[in-house]
Amino acid sequence: MQATRCPVCHLAWPEAIPSSCPQCALDTTTYFRDSLPAGSELHGGKYRLCEVLGKGGFGITYRAVHCLLNEAVAIKEFFPQRCVEREAGGRVRVFDFWREVFENSLQRFLAEGRMLYRLREPGVIRCQDLFEENSTAYLVMEYLQGQTLEQLLLNAPEGRLPPAQAGGIFKQLLAALKALHAQEILHLDIKPDNIWIRGSGDALLLDFGSSLQGLANAVPQVFTPAYAPVELISLDFPTGPWTDIFQLAMVFYVVISGQMPVTALERLKGQSLDLSPLPAPWEHILESGLGLLPAQRPQSIAEWLMQSQAPRVLNKPLEKPLKQRAEPLASIDSASALPPLILNPPQAQGLLCLALSPDGREVFVGGQSAGLRCWELATGRLKRWLKGPLAPVLSLASSPQGVLAAGDAEHQLFLWRDLQASPQILKEVHSDRLTALSFCPHSHHLLSGSADKRLVCQSLESGQILWQNKGFSHWIQALACSANGKLALAGCSKGQLSLLDLETGQGLKTLLGHESGITALRFVPGKAEAFSSSWDKTLRLWDLRTGETLKVFEGHRLDVTCLALSPDGQYLLSGSWDRSLRLWDREGNCLKTLMGHTDYVTDLLWLPERDRACSVSKDGTLILWDLSTGDWLWRACAEHEAAYLTLGHQRTLLASGFEVASQYLRTFAAQRTQPLSREQYQAALRQSLSDGV
């Protein structure tokens, strides 16, 4: 790839590209290795690439030319470096282990492009085109002359801007955010490197990869910790316009003072925010926007302007402020000796799948760490740790006969007929990771689906493979068997949903409707109906006799990752990348939204009791829910069999020791978190003995 300047420090280079940049020592051989060569044509020859402008963990940005218009454009290629490699001819090859992550992220990249294309607001970069090619996607944007605010600060005396220049940029960004928020769009990753300053001084917001539509509890998948407020870090506070306000205030603390303020996480741990480096009127303006908790900040751009009393660097507000939102975390009762406890597992290994024991008393959990956890539902106690899988466990299933099956990322199938004994290991059934498992209700037959695109039915008594179905275009990631043992449903990562004869494996019907990968399937008891969930953010109720959709369930703001059905088939519970669980009736009405996880929900189980369910998440926690109230009853996590903790809703506690509890828990008081003391630990244990978890 040809280049005229360093894409990192922007030093002008001679005609020949040096092996390393003389100024920043960039290794150009490594940096440009995965980029498309100069002169490459895209979109049927519509665009021709000229040079690399920049490169990040998720993409490569090129300067290109629109061949018919002879106009310069910028093209962003979706290229998540950890997940892919470049093949000859320019195609992108996805590593098998990362395929699901790649597909999810690609859909978000395309959603970013579609959203940007619809935006025509001043202060927002313009999207001109969006297309898929080379097994990835490309976003075409206007080519900008100028530099990022980060680069401007690096070249500024003392790393800060004059107040008049800063005020002009600030006004433009406020106007851009006000317009975005009016369309219910949050940016959620505002930082100096995502703000572009043209040569004329005009400011633009860049990189909407974290932005989301919908102002209630929107949750990004990527954000910058140094500029992030508490609601993007770990605590279950709502996101909204106040989230963008905090990030913009953090940016302009740097712009005005030349110094980085303490982060929200550092403030939660006890450090104070120092406003002394800020001159008037900026001290008052930014103090308002930097409130630690969402309710302490302005709830809209207009309210921020009003609270700032319209100083001379700003325009007067044009609208009334929005009503402040209540915080979900209750204030501390001064009479209570034990303040609220915050569960925040350090370096949590994500939990990925669930299975219920035949008697309904225990739940098995698989995840990214080795082995399986077994939790006692009545008490929240870690009962046992099943050893066997060393790779991440991607799928679980338990049979009415008491057999437990687990599939891992190394395409191994583990079978426990006796939980006290070592598992049987089957390595030859599939050639790629096992992504879905389901037992046939009235036999010792097991269905397994894999990234090798094969659906296999095998007898656990004889060990023989009874049939295989190879008619799937992509990997199978959802399975279900009907209660009468006659039908099966299989869904793949490209949205293909098939109804099959369970005895022969022959396809009976293809159900069309979902626009992206199928994530979970459930048959409705006693009816020729089924539910499905998908990365397209919807759930569907199907008539299996006709193959038609009876109802589409919409409400989640991100991909729906899992679903569970009540024992009577009248209610549905779904989990999503937006961290929420939603309780639905059959008519598609959302009855409750449950919040408790700090990362996306990966799996769900509806327990035999009508009003109980449990969920697991990428945040490393297992939660037991009371669906009648929408509250969680306990939250649990475990690093290994000798280090576990369960936190009850009434501040009750089960733990393998104070050392573990002090790592997993912090107390919340005086608007900040504090380390758990040994006295507080003992008080929580005493409360657990009297009240139960």
C-alpha positions in Angstrom: 0.0 0.0 0.0 1.4 3.4 -1.0 1.5 6.2 1.6 2.6 9.8 1.6 2.7 10.2 5.4 2.8 8.2 8.5 -0.7 7.1 9.5 0.1 7.3 13.2 2.2 10.5 13.7 1.4 12.0 10.3 5.0 12.8 9.4 5.4 13.5 5.6 7.4 10.7 4.1 9.6 10.7 1.0 8.4 8.9 -2.1 9.7 5.5 -0.9 8.0 4.1 2.3 10.6 3.7 5.1 10.8 0.4 6.9 10.1 2.4 10.1 8.9 5.9 10.6 11.8 8.2 11.6 9.5 10.1 14.1 7.4 7.5 15.8 9.3 4.3 14.9 6.2 2.7 13.3 7.0 -0.7 11.8 5.5 -0.1 8.4 6.0 -3.7 7.2 3.8 -5.0 10.0 1.4 -2.1 9.8 0.5 -2.4 6.1 0.7 -6.2 6.0 -3.0 -6.8 6.0 -4.1 -3.8 4.0 -5.3 -3.9 0.4 -2.7 -2.7 -2.1 -2.8 0.7 -3.8 -4.8 0.6 -7.0 -7.3 -2.1 -5.7 -10.7 -1.5 -7.1 -13.9 -2.1 -5.1 -17.6 -2.2 -5.8 -17.3 -3.1 -9.4 -14.6 -0.5 -10.1 -16.6 2.3 -8.6 -13.8 3.1 -6.1 -10.0 2.8 -6.4 -7.8 2.8 -3.2 -4.9 5.2 -2.9 -3.3 4.9 0.6 -3.9 3.8 4.2 -5.1 6.6 6.4 -5.3 4.7 9.6 -5.8 1.3 11.2 -7.5 0.1 14.4 -8.4 -3.1 16.1 -11.6 -3.4 14.0 -10.9 -1.8 10.7 -8.6 -0.2 8.1 -9.4 3.2 6.7 -8.2 4.1 3.1 -8.0 7.2 1.1 -9.7 6.4 -2.2 -11.2 8.0 -5.3 -14.6 7.7 -6.8 -13.6 6.8 -10.3 -16.5 8.3 -12.2 -16.6 11.6 -10.2 -12.8 11.8 -9.7 -13.6 12.8 -6.1 -11.6 11.8 -3.0 -13.4 9.6 -0.5 -12.5 7.7 2.7 -13.3 4.0 2.8 -13.4 2.1 6.1 -13.0 -1.7 5.7 -14.3 -3.9 8.5 -11.2 -5.9 9.5 -11.2 -7.1 13.1 -7.5 -8.1 13.3 -8.0 -10.7 16.0 -10.6 -12.6 14.1 -9.4 -12.6 10.5 -6.5 -12.8 8.0 -6.1 -11.5 4.5 -6.1 -14.1 1.7 -4.7 -13.8 -1.8 -7.0 -11.7 -3.9 -8.1 -9.5 -1.0 -10.7 -11.8 0.5 -11.0 -11.9 4.3 -10.8 -15.3 6.0 -12.4 -15.6 9.4 -10.8 -17.9 12.0 -13.3 -20.6 12.9 -13.2 -19.8 16.7 -14.0 -16.2 16.1 -16.7 -16.7 13.4 -19.7 -15.9 15.7 -17.9 -12.8 17.1 -17.1 -11.7 13.5 -20.7 -12.1 12.3 -22.1 -10.2 15.2 -19.6 -7.4 14.8 -20.2 -7.2 11.1 -23.9 -6.7 11.6 -23.1 -3.8 13.9 -20.7 -2.3 11.4 -23.5 -2.5 8.7 -26.0 -1.0 11.2 -23.5 1.9 11.9 -23.3 2.5 8.1 -27.1 2.5 7.7 -27.5 4.9 10.6 -24.8 7.3 9.4 -26.4 7.3 5.9 -29.7 8.5 7.3 -28.0 11.3 9.3 -27.6 14.7 7.6 -26.8 16.7 10.6 -24.2 19.4 10.8 -21.3 18.3 12.9 -21.6 14.6 11.9 -19.5 12.9 9.3 -21.4 12.0 6.1 -21.8 8.4 4.9 -22.0 8.2 1.1 -22.1 4.4 0.4 -22.2 1.0 2.1 -21.5 -2.4 0.4 -20.2 -5.9 1.1 -17.3 -7.4 -0.7 -14.3 -9.7 0.0 -16.4 -11.5 2.6 -16.5 -8.3 4.7 -18.1 -4.8 4.4 -17.0 -1.3 3.5 -18.3 2.1 4.6 -17.6 5.1 2.2 -17.5 8.5 3.8 -16.5 12.0 2.8 -12.8 12.6 2.8 -11.9 15.1 5.4 -9.1 17.6 5.3 -7.8 18.5 8.7 -6.9 16.6 11.8 -8.4 15.0 14.9 -8.8 16.9 18.1 -6.2 14.5 19.6 -3.6 15.5 16.9 -4.5 19.2 17.4 -3.9 18.9 21.2 -0.6 17.1 20.6 0.7 20.0 18.6 -0.8 22.7 20.8 1.3 24.6 23.4 1.0 22.8 26.8 -1.4 20.4 25.1 -4.4 22.8 25.4 -6.4 25.2 23.2 -7.1 28.9 23.7 -10.5 29.5 25.4 -12.0 31.2 22.3 -11.0 28.3 20.0 -12.2 25.7 22.5 -15.5 27.5 22.9 -16.1 27.5 19.2 -15.5 23.8 19.0 -17.6 23.1 22.1 -20.6 25.0 20.7 -20.5 23.0 17.4 -20.3 19.6 19.3 -23.2 20.6 21.6 -25.3 21.4 18.5 -24.3 18.0 16.9 -25.2 16.1 20.1 -28.5 18.0 20.5 -29.5 17.0 17.0 -28.5 13.3 17.5 -30.3 13.1 20.8 -33.4 14.6 19.2 -33.4 11.5 17.0 -32.8 9.2 20.0 -29.2 8.5 19.0 -26.4 8.2 21.6 -22.7 8.4 20.5 -21.3 6.7 23.6 -17.6 6.9 22.7 -16.8 10.6 22.6 -13.0 11.2 22.9 -10.4 13.5 21.2 -9.6 10.9 18.6 -13.3 10.7 17.6 -13.6 14.5 17.0 -12.4 15.9 13.6 -11.4 19.5 13.2 -11.4 20.8 9.6 -9.0 23.4 8.3 -11.8 25.9 8.6 -12.2 25.1 12.3 -15.5 23.2 11.9 -15.8 20.2 14.2 -17.3 16.8 13.4 -18.1 13.7 15.4 -16.5 10.6 14.0 -16.7 6.8 14.6 -20.3 5.9 15.4 -19.3 2.2 16.0 -20.5 2.4 19.6 -23.5 4.6 19.0 -27.0 3.2 19.6 -30.6 4.3 18.9 -33.0 4.5 21.8 -32.2 6.6 24.8 -33.3 4.1 27.5 -30.5 1.8 28.8 -28.6 1.6 25.5 -25.4 -0.3 26.0 -22.4 -0.1 23.7 -20.0 -3.0 23.1 -16.9 -0.8 22.8 -16.1 2.3 24.7 -13.0 4.1 26.0 -12.5 3.6 29.7 -10.6 6.9 30.3 -13.6 8.9 29.2 -16.4 6.6 30.3 -18.9 7.4 33.0 -20.0 4.8 35.6 -23.0 3.6 33.5 -20.5 2.3 30.8 -18.1 0.6 33.3 -19.8 -1.8 35.6 -22.7 -0.4 37.6 -26.3 -0.8 36.5 -27.1 2.8 35.9 -29.1 3.9 32.8 -27.5 5.4 29.8 -28.9 8.4 28.1 -28.0 11.9 26.9 -26.2 12.4 30.2 -23.7 9.7 29.1 -22.6 11.7 26.1 -22.5 14.8 28.3 -20.1 13.2 30.7 -17.8 12.1 27.9 -17.8 15.6 26.3 -17.1 17.2 29.6 -14.1 14.8 30.1 -12.8 15.8 26.7 -13.0 19.5 27.4 -11.4 19.2 30.7 -8.4 18.0 28.7 -8.9 20.7 26.0 -9.0 23.5 28.5 -6.4 22.4 31.1 -4.0 20.2 29.1 -4.5 17.6 31.8 -6.4 14.3 32.1 -8.9 14.3 35.0 -9.3 11.3 37.2 -11.5 8.7 35.6 -15.0 7.7 36.8 -13.6 4.4 37.9 -10.9 6.1 40.0 -13.6 8.3 41.6 -15.7 5.3 42.4 -12.6 4.0 44.3 -12.3 7.2 46.4 -10.3 9.7 44.4 -11.7 13.3 44.1 -12.2 15.3 41.0 -9.9 18.4 41.0 -11.4 21.4 39.2 -8.7 23.9 40.1 -6.9 23.6 36.7 -10.1 25.0 35.0 -10.6 28.7 34.6 -14.0 30.4 34.9 -16.5 29.9 33.3 -15.3 26.4 32.4 -15.1 25.2 35.9 -18.8 25.6 36.4 -19.7 24.3 33.0 -17.7 21.1 33.3 -18.4 20.5 37.0 -22.1 20.2 36.0 -21.3 17.7 33.2 -18.9 15.6 35.3 -21.4 14.5 38.0 -20.3 11.0 39.0 -23.9 9.5 38.9 -26.3 10.0 36.0 -28.8 11.9 38.2 -26.1 14.4 39.2 -25.7 15.5 35.6 -27.9 17.5 33.3 -30.3 15.2 31.6 -30.2 16.9 28.2 -27.9 19.3 26.3 -30.5 22.1 26.8 -30.5 21.5 30.5 -26.6 21.6 30.5 -26.8 25.0 28.8 -29.3 26.3 31.4 -27.3 25.0 34.4 -24.2 26.7 32.9 -26.2 30.0 33.0 -25.4 30.6 29.3 -21.8 32.0 29.6 -20.5 34.0 26.8 -18.7 31.2 25.1 -22.1 29.5 24.6 -25.4 30.2 22.9 -28.5 30.6 24.9 -30.7 27.4 25.3 -33.5 26.8 22.9 -35.6 24.2 24.8 -36.8 23.3 28.2 -34.8 20.6 30.2 -36.0 17.1 30.5 -37.3 15.7 33.7 -34.5 14.0 35.7 -34.5 10.3 35.9 -34.6 8.3 39.1 -31.6 6.1 39.9 -32.1 2.3 40.2 -29.8 2.0 43.1 -31.5 2.9 46.4 -30.0 5.4 48.8 -28.3 4.1 51.9 -30.4 3.7 55.0 -28.4 5.5 57.7 -29.7 3.1 60.3 -28.3 0.1 58.5 -24.9 -1.2 59.5 -24.4 -2.8 56.1 -24.4 -0.6 53.0 -25.5 -1.9 49.6 -23.0 -4.4 48.1 -21.8 -4.2 44.5 -20.8 -7.4 42.8 -18.0 -6.8 40.3 -16.0 -9.9 39.5 -12.4 -9.1 38.6 -11.4 -10.3 35.2 -14.5 -12.4 34.9 -14.5 -15.4 32.6 -17.8 -15.2 30.6 -20.5 -17.8 31.2 -22.1 -19.1 28.0 -24.7 -21.8 28.5 -27.1 -23.5 31.0 -28.7 -26.8 31.6 -31.2 -27.9 34.4 -30.9 -31.1 36.3 -33.8 -33.5 35.8 -35.1 -32.9 39.3 -35.0 -29.1 38.8 -32.9 -28.5 41.9 -29.5 -27.7 40.3 -28.3 -25.8 37.3 -25.2 -26.6 35.3 -23.2 -23.7 33.9 -20.5 -23.7 31.1 -18.3 -20.9 30.1 -14.9 -19.7 29.0 -13.1 -21.3 31.9 -12.4 -25.0 32.2 -15.0 -27.4 33.6 -18.6 -27.0 34.6 -20.1 -25.3 37.6 -23.1 -26.8 39.4 -25.2 -24.4 41.5 -27.9 -25.4 44.0 -30.9 -23.2 43.1 -32.6 -23.2 46.5 -29.5 -21.8 48.3 -27.3 -20.3 45.7 -24.4 -22.5 46.9 -21.8 -23.9 44.5 -22.4 -27.6 44.9 -19.7 -29.1 42.7 -17.3 -28.4 39.9 -17.2 -30.9 37.1 -13.8 -31.4 35.5 -13.3 -32.4 31.9 -13.5 -29.7 29.3 -10.4 -27.5 29.1 -11.6 -25.4 26.2 -14.6 -23.0 26.4 -17.9 -24.9 26.8 -20.3 -23.6 24.2 -23.3 -25.9 24.6 -25.0 -27.9 27.4 -28.0 -30.3 27.6 -29.4 -32.7 30.2 -31.7 -35.6 29.5 -34.7 -36.8 31.5 -32.7 -40.0 32.1 -30.0 -37.9 34.0 -27.3 -37.7 31.3 -25.4 -34.4 31.0 -23.8 -33.4 27.7 -21.4 -30.6 27.0 -19.8 -29.5 23.7 -16.7 -27.4 23.6 -14.7 -25.2 21.3 -12.3 -28.0 20.5 -15.2 -30.1 18.9 -15.2 -32.5 21.9 -18.4 -33.9 23.3 -18.4 -34.8 27.0 -21.0 -37.1 28.6 -21.7 -37.6 32.3 -23.9 -40.5 33.2 -22.6 -40.3 36.8 -21.6 -36.8 38.1 -19.2 -38.5 40.6 -17.3 -40.1 37.8 -15.2 -38.8 34.9 -17.0 -38.0 31.7 -17.0 -40.0 28.5 -15.3 -38.0 25.7 -16.3 -38.3 22.1 -13.9 -36.5 19.7 -14.8 -37.8 16.2 -18.5 -36.8 16.0 -17.8 -33.3 14.6 -14.8 -31.6 13.1 -15.4 -28.1 14.4 -16.7 -26.5 17.7 -20.0 -27.9 19.1 -22.4 -25.0 19.2 -25.8 -26.6 20.0 -27.1 -29.7 21.8 -30.5 -31.2 22.5 -31.7 -34.5 23.9 -34.7 -36.4 22.3 -37.3 -36.5 25.2 -38.3 -40.2 25.0 -35.0 -41.9 23.9 -31.3 -42.0 24.6 -30.7 -40.0 21.4 -28.7 -36.8 21.3 -28.8 -34.1 18.6 -25.6 -32.1 18.1 -25.0 -29.1 15.8 -21.6 -27.7 15.0 -19.6 -25.1 13.1 -18.8 -27.8 10.6 -22.4 -27.2 9.3 -23.5 -30.8 10.2 -26.5 -31.9 12.3 -25.9 -35.3 13.9 -28.2 -37.6 15.8 -26.5 -40.4 17.8 -27.6 -43.1 20.1 -26.0 -42.8 23.5 -26.7 -46.5 24.2 -24.9 -47.9 21.2 -22.7 -45.0 20.4 -23.7 -45.2 16.7 -24.6 -42.2 14.6 -28.2 -42.7 13.5 -28.3 -40.0 10.8 -26.6 -36.8 9.6 -28.0 -33.7 7.9 -25.4 -31.7 5.9 -27.9 -29.3 4.3 -26.9 -26.2 6.2 -25.1 -23.3 4.6 -23.6 -22.0 7.9 -22.9 -23.3 11.3 -25.7 -24.6 13.5 -26.2 -22.7 16.7 -29.7 -23.5 17.9 -31.6 -26.8 18.4 -34.8 -28.0 19.9 -36.8 -31.3 20.0 -40.5 -31.5 20.3 -42.1 -33.1 23.4 -43.5 -36.0 21.4 -40.1 -36.9 20.0 -41.1 -36.6 16.4 -39.8 -33.2 15.3 -36.7 -31.1 15.6 -35.9 -27.5 14.8 -32.4 -26.3 13.8 -31.2 -22.8 13.2 -28.0 -21.6 11.7 -25.9 -18.4 11.8 -27.3 -17.0 8.6 -30.9 -17.2 9.6 -31.7 -20.6 8.0 -34.4 -22.2 10.2 -35.4 -25.8 9.4 -38.1 -28.2 10.6 -36.9 -31.8 10.5 -38.2 -35.3 11.0 -36.4 -36.4 14.2 -36.5 -40.1 13.2 -34.8 -39.7 9.8 -33.2 -36.2 9.9 -35.0 -35.2 6.6 -36.0 -31.6 6.2 -39.8 -31.0 6.3 -40.0 -27.3 6.0 -37.9 -24.1 5.9 -39.2 -21.2 7.9 -38.4 -17.8 6.4 -38.5 -14.5 8.2 -35.4 -13.8 10.3 -32.8 -11.6 8.7 -29.8 -12.8 10.7 -28.5 -15.8 12.7 -30.9 -17.9 14.8 -29.8 -18.0 18.5 -32.4 -20.1 20.3 -35.5 -22.3 19.6 -38.4 -23.6 21.7 -41.4 -25.8 20.9 -44.7 -24.6 22.4 -46.2 -27.4 24.6 -49.3 -29.0 23.1 -49.3 -26.9 19.9 -47.9 -27.0 16.4 -46.0 -23.8 17.2 -42.5 -22.7 18.1 -40.5 -19.6 19.2 -37.2 -18.4 17.8 -34.8 -15.6 18.6 -32.3 -14.0 16.3 -29.4 -11.5 15.9 -31.9 -9.4 13.9 -33.1 -8.1 17.4 -36.5 -10.0 17.1 -38.3 -13.1 18.3 -40.9 -14.9 16.3 -43.8 -17.2 17.0 -44.2 -19.8 14.1 -47.1 -21.9 12.9 -45.3 -25.2 12.1 -48.1 -26.5 10.0 -47.9 -23.6 7.5 -44.4 -22.3 8.2 -45.8 -18.8 8.6 -44.9 -16.2 11.2 -47.8 -15.7 13.7 -46.2 -12.8 15.7 -43.0 -10.8 15.7 -41.7 -9.6 19.0 -39.7 -6.3 18.9 -38.2 -4.3 21.7 -34.6 -5.3 22.3 -32.2 -2.7 21.0 -29.5 -5.2 20.2 -29.2 -8.9 19.1 -31.5 -11.3 21.0 -29.2 -14.0 22.2 -31.4 -16.5 24.0 -35.0 -17.3 25.0 -36.9 -19.5 27.5 -40.5 -20.5 27.6 -42.8 -20.9 30.6 -43.9 -24.4 31.4 -47.4 -23.7 30.1 -46.2 -22.0 26.9 -48.0 -18.7 27.7 -45.0 -16.5 28.5 -41.6 -15.9 26.9 -38.4 -14.7 28.4 -35.6 -13.3 26.2 -32.0 -12.1 26.7 -30.0 -9.7 24.6 -26.7 -8.0 23.9 -28.4 -4.9 25.4 -27.9 -6.6 28.8 -31.6 -6.8 29.5 -34.1 -9.7 29.9 -37.6 -9.1 28.7 -40.8 -10.9 29.8 -43.4 -11.2 27.1 -46.9 -12.6 26.7 -48.0 -14.6 23.6 -49.4 -11.4 22.0 -46.0 -9.8 21.9 -46.6 -7.4 24.8 -43.5 -6.8 26.9 -44.6 -7.2 30.5 -41.3 -6.5 32.3 -37.7 -5.5 31.6 -35.2 -7.1 33.9 -31.8 -5.5 34.5 -29.0 -7.0 36.5 -26.2 -8.1 34.2 -23.3 -5.8 33.3 -22.6 -7.5 29.9 -24.6 -9.3 27.3 -26.9 -12.1 28.3 -25.8 -15.5 26.9 -28.4 -18.1 28.0 -31.7 -18.5 30.0 -33.7 -21.2 31.7 -37.3 -21.0 32.9 -37.4 -23.1 36.0 -40.3 -25.5 36.8 -41.7 -23.0 39.3 -43.9 -20.6 37.2 -42.2 -17.4 38.5 -38.5 -18.4 38.6 -35.8 -18.2 35.9 -32.0 -18.0 35.8 -29.6 -16.3 33.3 -25.9 -16.2 32.6 -23.9 -13.5 31.0 -20.5 -12.6 29.5 -20.0 -10.7 32.8 -19.3 -14.0 34.5 -22.4 -14.1 36.7 -25.4 -16.4 37.2 -28.6 -14.7 38.3 -31.8 -16.3 39.8 -34.8 -14.1 39.0 -38.3 -13.7 40.6 -40.4 -13.0 37.5 -43.4 -11.9 39.5 -41.5 -8.9 40.7 -38.7 -8.5 38.2 -36.1 -8.6 40.9 -33.1 -10.9 41.2 -33.0 -13.2 44.2 -29.3 -13.9 44.1 -26.3 -13.3 41.9 -23.3 -15.8 41.8 -19.9 -16.1 40.3 -17.0 -18.5 40.7 -13.4 -18.3 39.5 -12.7 -22.0 40.4 -14.1 -24.6 42.8 -12.3 -23.0 45.8 -13.3 -19.4 45.0 -17.0 -18.7 44.7 -19.5 -16.1 45.9 -23.3 -15.7 46.0 -24.8 -12.3 46.8 -28.5 -12.3 47.9 -30.9 -9.5 47.1 -31.1 -8.5 50.8 -27.3 -8.1 51.2 -27.0 -11.8 52.3 -23.9 -13.6 51.3 -22.3 -17.0 50.7 -18.6 -17.1 49.9 -15.6 -19.4 50.1 -13.8 -16.9 52.3 -13.1 -13.2 53.0 -10.3 -13.0 50.5 -12.6 -14.0 47.7 -15.4 -11.8 48.9 -13.1 -8.8 49.2 -12.1 -9.3 45.5 -15.6 -9.7 44.2 -17.5 -7.2 46.3 -17.4 -3.5 47.1 -19.7 -1.5 49.3 -21.6 1.6 48.0 -21.8 4.6 50.2 -21.5 8.4 49.9 -21.8 8.1 46.1 -18.7 6.0 45.8 -17.6 2.4 46.2 -15.3 1.2 49.0 -13.5 -2.0 49.7 -15.4 -4.6 51.7 -14.2 -4.7 55.3 -13.9 -7.9 57.3 -16.6 -6.6 59.7 -19.0 -6.0 56.8 -18.3 -9.5 55.5 -19.1 -11.0 58.9 -22.3 -9.0 59.1 -23.4 -10.2 55.7 -22.7 -13.8 56.7 -24.7 -13.5 59.9 -27.6 -12.0 57.9 -27.4 -15.0 55.5 -27.6 -17.4 58.4 -30.8 -15.8 59.6 -32.5 -14.9 56.3 -31.1 -17.3 53.7 -29.7 -16.1 50.4 
